[in-house]
Amino acid sequence: MSDYHHFTDEELLQAIDGELPPRRKAAVDVHLAECAACRGRRAQIGRAALIVASIYHGDVSSQTLRTQHARERLR
């Protein structure tokens, strides 16, 4: 296939996040059905995104707790 195109990490992340226009998403889906390398990369990116999100949410939670604790001490 001469016009075979692997998608970039950014495009794969946008697909994971639901940020691609419908036609582009469909093209990614078709490609992923045929390309094990891109499916593997998409899985890696998805795992990394979950790790970052869990760290972020943990950070926000601990910061919220510290803020609440500081407010209680001020009272």
C-alpha positions as CSV (number, residue, x, y, z in Angstrom):
1,M,0.0,0.0,0.0
2,S,1.9,3.1,-1.2
3,D,-0.2,5.7,0.7
4,Y,0.0,3.8,4.0
5,H,0.1,6.3,6.8
6,H,0.9,5.7,10.5
7,F,-0.8,8.2,12.8
8,T,1.2,10.4,15.1
9,D,1.1,10.1,18.9
10,E,-0.8,13.3,18.9
11,E,-3.4,12.0,16.6
12,L,-3.7,8.8,18.6
13,L,-4.1,10.7,21.8
14,Q,-6.8,12.9,20.1
15,A,-8.6,9.7,19.1
16,I,-8.4,8.4,22.6
17,D,-9.8,11.7,24.0
18,G,-12.5,11.9,21.4
19,E,-11.1,15.1,19.9
20,L,-10.9,14.2,16.3
21,P,-13.5,15.2,13.7
22,P,-15.7,12.2,12.7
23,R,-14.1,11.5,9.3
24,R,-10.6,11.6,10.8
25,K,-11.7,9.3,13.7
26,A,-13.1,6.9,11.2
27,A,-9.8,6.9,9.3
28,V,-7.9,6.2,12.6
29,D,-10.3,3.4,13.4
30,V,-9.8,1.7,10.0
31,H,-6.1,2.0,10.3
32,L,-6.0,0.6,13.9
33,A,-8.0,-2.4,12.7
34,E,-5.2,-3.2,10.2
35,C,-2.1,-2.0,12.0
36,A,-0.8,-3.8,15.1
37,A,2.0,-1.3,15.6
38,C,-0.4,1.6,15.9
39,R,-2.7,-0.4,18.1
40,G,0.2,-1.1,20.4
41,R,1.3,2.5,20.4
42,R,-2.3,3.6,21.1
43,A,-2.4,1.2,24.1
44,Q,0.8,2.7,25.4
45,I,-0.4,6.2,25.0
46,G,-3.7,5.3,26.7
47,R,-1.9,3.8,29.7
48,A,0.3,6.8,30.0
49,A,-2.7,9.1,29.8
50,L,-4.4,7.2,32.6
51,I,-1.3,7.4,34.8
52,V,-1.0,11.2,34.2
53,A,-4.7,11.6,35.0
54,S,-4.5,9.6,38.2
55,I,-1.4,11.6,39.4
56,Y,-3.2,14.9,38.5
57,H,-6.3,13.9,40.3
58,G,-4.3,12.7,43.3
59,D,-2.5,16.0,43.3
60,V,-5.7,18.0,43.2
61,S,-7.2,15.9,46.0
62,S,-4.2,16.4,48.3
63,Q,-4.1,20.1,47.5
64,T,-7.8,20.4,48.3
65,L,-7.2,18.6,51.6
66,R,-4.3,20.9,52.5
67,T,-6.5,23.9,51.7
68,Q,-9.3,22.6,53.8
69,H,-6.9,21.8,56.7
70,A,-5.5,25.3,56.5
71,R,-9.0,26.9,56.6
72,E,-9.8,24.8,59.7
73,R,-6.7,25.9,61.5
74,L,-7.5,29.6,60.7
75,R,-11.0,29.2,62.3
